[in-house]
Amino acid sequence: MNIIKKLFFYILLITLGSCGYEPIYSGKINIISSIQDFQIEGDKNLNRKIISSLNLKKQNKTGGYKLTINSSKEIAVAAKDAAGNISVYRTSVTVKVSLLNNNKIVKEKSFSSSFAYSNTENKFDLSQYQRNIEKNLIDEIIEEIYIFLTL
């Protein structure tokens, strides 16, 4: 039985070694390190989280890329019950990212993520839950932006 486990391990090791697996965050060319300036518009809290997660800092060098981030958050009523009370909310986060080089758009993409959830009687718990959902949605979008900016 022990020989079968070793044989299985070696076959698995050889198969995975030649499958072309490459970690996402080990991009060949990283544009994020080439960003010299960034401009943010929209929701300040969303923008702060994105900038800090991407570890962007304004640099005094000339040339390089300029990143423009426009973000928005919306909490909308998705459904009401028979009495007209809100039963389901939907939180949506949208971020538009533009990468400019010499005032010409190199890359541009809009990222969006949303989540629907039920209303609760306790408004404090609802607001805490909404903040948690917003954080999770932003984290999803940051992952997508990082992949988008890495060639």
C-alpha positions in Angstrom: 0.0 0.0 0.0 2.9 2.3 0.8 4.5 1.8 -2.6 1.2 2.7 -4.3 1.0 6.0 -2.4 4.6 6.8 -3.4 4.0 5.9 -7.0 0.8 8.0 -7.1 2.7 11.0 -5.6 5.5 10.8 -8.2 3.0 10.5 -11.1 1.1 13.5 -9.7 4.3 15.5 -9.3 5.4 14.8 -12.9 1.9 15.6 -14.3 1.5 18.9 -12.4 5.1 20.0 -13.3 4.4 19.9 -17.0 0.9 21.4 -17.0 2.0 25.0 -17.4 0.8 26.2 -14.0 2.0 29.7 -13.1 1.0 31.7 -10.1 -1.2 34.7 -10.9 0.9 37.2 -8.9 4.2 36.4 -10.6 3.4 38.3 -13.8 6.1 38.6 -16.4 5.7 42.4 -16.8 4.2 44.3 -13.9 2.6 47.6 -15.0 1.8 48.5 -11.4 5.5 49.3 -10.7 5.5 51.6 -13.8 2.6 53.8 -12.7 3.9 57.2 -12.0 0.6 59.0 -11.3 -3.0 58.2 -10.5 -6.2 60.1 -10.5 -9.2 59.0 -8.5 -12.9 59.9 -8.9 -16.1 58.8 -7.2 -16.5 57.1 -3.8 -13.5 58.1 -1.6 -13.7 55.0 0.6 -13.6 52.6 -2.3 -10.8 54.5 -3.9 -8.7 54.5 -0.7 -9.1 50.7 -0.4 -8.1 50.1 -4.0 -5.1 52.4 -3.9 -3.8 50.9 -0.7 -4.4 47.3 -1.9 -2.5 48.0 -5.1 0.2 49.8 -3.2 0.2 52.8 -5.5 2.2 55.9 -4.7 2.6 59.1 -6.7 6.2 59.5 -8.0 8.0 62.6 -9.2 9.5 60.9 -12.3 8.5 61.9 -15.8 7.1 59.4 -18.2 5.5 56.1 -17.2 1.8 55.3 -16.9 -1.1 57.3 -15.4 -3.9 55.3 -13.8 -7.5 56.7 -13.6 -9.9 55.1 -11.2 -13.6 56.0 -11.1 -15.7 54.1 -8.6 -19.3 54.0 -7.4 -21.4 52.1 -4.9 -25.1 51.6 -5.0 -27.4 50.1 -2.4 -30.8 49.5 -4.1 -34.1 47.8 -3.1 -34.4 44.5 -5.0 -37.7 43.3 -3.6 -40.6 44.2 -1.3 -43.1 42.0 0.5 -46.9 42.2 0.2 -47.1 45.0 2.8 -44.6 47.2 0.9 -41.8 46.7 3.3 -38.3 46.1 1.9 -37.3 42.4 2.0 -34.2 42.3 -0.2 -31.4 44.7 -0.9 -28.8 44.7 -3.6 -25.3 46.3 -3.2 -23.4 47.0 -6.4 -19.9 48.2 -6.7 -18.6 49.5 -10.1 -15.0 50.5 -10.8 -13.8 51.9 -14.2 -10.0 51.7 -14.7 -8.1 53.5 -17.4 -4.4 53.2 -18.0 -2.9 56.1 -19.9 0.5 56.6 -21.5 1.2 60.1 -22.8 -2.5 60.9 -22.6 -3.4 58.0 -24.8 -5.5 55.1 -23.5 -3.5 51.9 -23.3 -6.1 49.8 -21.5 -9.5 50.5 -20.2 -12.0 48.3 -18.4 -15.0 48.5 -16.2 -15.3 46.1 -13.2 -18.6 45.4 -11.5 -19.8 43.1 -8.7 -23.1 42.9 -6.9 -24.7 40.9 -4.1 -28.3 40.5 -3.0 -29.2 39.9 0.7 -32.3 39.9 2.9 -33.4 42.7 5.2 -33.1 42.3 9.0 -35.0 43.9 11.8 -31.9 45.1 13.6 -30.6 48.1 11.6 -27.2 48.0 13.2 -26.6 44.4 12.2 -27.9 45.3 8.7 -25.4 48.2 8.4 -22.5 45.9 9.6 -23.6 43.3 7.1 -23.7 45.9 4.3 -20.1 47.0 5.2 -18.9 43.4 5.2 -20.5 42.8 1.8 -19.0 46.0 0.4 -15.5 44.9 1.6 -15.9 41.5 0.0 -17.1 43.1 -3.3 -14.2 45.5 -3.3 -11.7 42.6 -2.6 -13.1 40.7 -5.7 -12.7 43.8 -7.9 -9.2 44.5 -6.6 -8.2 40.9 -7.6 -9.6 41.5 -11.1 -7.9 44.9 -11.4 -4.6 43.4 -10.4 -4.9 40.7 -13.0 -5.9 43.4 -15.6 -2.9 45.5 -14.8 -0.4 42.6 -14.9 0.6 41.6 -18.4 
